[in-house]
Structures are given as structure tokens and as C-alpha cells.
């Protein structure tokens, strides 16, 4: 494992590239903290918790990995970022020690993300490219994390983590496109498209988002900015929905390289069409914002249930 983490450190180190170019890189620096938990929906199953911490800064452009991310026109506004993310998944009951056949397996994931956001403010187009490298399995510490949290809150001790998805490498690439179709001062309607390819998720999704309220244009920045020319106070609500065609889901089907998990969901039991819906509110002032979102997802496997969770975000621009 130490060689794996050394490899990650090398890949994500910020090597300075000697030559420079005319790429228009935003000088905004953002710290974004995201927390998700199905506790907000009064459940404790399936996607049960997620944490993602992001840093967006111009110096990340100098990373070697940035060159692997599609850049688009240099005239557009570019943002480069790094993130660390860990997610946990369980069956619908964590009180059962034996394998819970017909249910979602236990799974823990952790990966580092290197991403690039390209804003075409003139044509109202936003593209996001992301490379993920990490691990799935007991090496992530999902058992220890959930057990510690439940001990802290006085919850039930999870019993089945010894049956979790086996250790394997995560290597994933994501491409996301967002196009503004309707835009005025108080309303925006945006079309969405996304594709993921890799050892954790391989799928394609399409959908749409609507925003309304007091807000800056979705395609002027990435939520908040140091610019003094834009609206200081923002308060708006949004709703987003998409339909996803699923080819592979490693959190249910196991890793691609290590096929020795004690229990996985068979290919034939994976739901190939999945719907997701989100509704939330954002309040921002100058260089600080808060968001709360409720998410719903249709069953992901044969015999599974609909599921929901809450998402909280705090962002600071500095």
C-alpha cells in the first residue's frame, strides 16, 4: 500500500512546467467542503455518507496531470482543482453479520481527483474534465469510519463490513457538459450531459437544471468570485434531474482487477437505467456561500429501494 500512496503523491505533485502560454486562468482560489449523508432522509443504508474537499487555484494548472485534461479554447475562463473524496455504501440493514444476499454489498471508496473547469461565457457553455485515482475496499477504512461515527452518536454498530467489496484500484475519467438554453436576470435553464469511464463507474447521463432567484450567471464563474463587478448577495433555489444509463458500478459489482470479493451484485441484477433528482437552495454573500440539497435516486439493482440523502456545501473564495 505504501507504494500505491507514493505513486499517488508523485502523480498529483505540482511540478512546474518551464514554458508558459496564453491560457486565461482565473485567479480565484476556492475551498469547497461537501458533506452528504442519508441521515438527512432518516435512513442508514445504500449511499450512506460522502465527504469531498476541493481546492481550486491557478497554480494547479502547472501540474503534469493538467495536461491530460481537455483544455478547450485558451480564450475561455479556466479553473483547475484538486479534491479528495471518500464514500461509504451499505445494505439496507447493518444489523446482519452474514452476507445479505439480494442486497447492496458494503463498499468504501477513497480517491484523489484532478479536475479542470472551462467556462465559455459568450456561448453559455461549461465543460468539466476530471481524473480520479484511488482505492475501493478495506484499505479505505469504511468499517472504522462508520463504526466510529455510530459510536459517537450512539447508533447501532455495523455488523457486516467484513463482507465488503475487496481491495482494488480506482481509475476513472469524467467528462461533463452544461449548456445554457434560457437565461435572464432571475431564471436559467441548463441542459446537462455527462459520461464516466473507468474501474469504478462507467455510465452516461443526460438531464437538465433550472435555477431561479437573485444570482449571478451560471456561466460567469463557479459560484462565488473575488470580482467586485458581480452581484454580492445571492439567494436562489434550483432543481436538477437526469437519467443515467449504467454499464458498470464498482460499488455493487466489485473491482475490475480483483474479482475475489466475497459478495457482489450480478450483472443481470444491475438496473441499467437510473433516475436522479436534486432540489436545493444556495445563499451567498461576496466570497462565501452555503448550499443545502436533497437528493433522490431510483433503485440501482433488482429488488432495491428508492433512496435519498442530504448534501451540504460550504465554499470560500480567497
Secondary structure, DSSP 8 states (H G I E B T S, - for coil): -HHHHHHHHHHTS----S------B----EEEEEEEEGGGGT--SEEEEEEEEEEE-GGGGGSGGGGGS----TTSEEEEEEEEEEEEEE-S-SS--S--TTS---EEEEEEEEEEEEEETTTTEEEEEEEEEEEESGGG-HHHHHHHHHHHHT------GGGS---EEEEEEEEEEEEEEEE-SSEEEEEEEEEEEESSEEEEEEEEEEEEEE---TTTSSS--S-SSS-SEEEEEEEEEEEEEEEEEHHHH--SS----S----GGGB-SEEEEEEEEEEEEETTEEEEEEEEEE--SBTT---EEEEEEEEEEE-
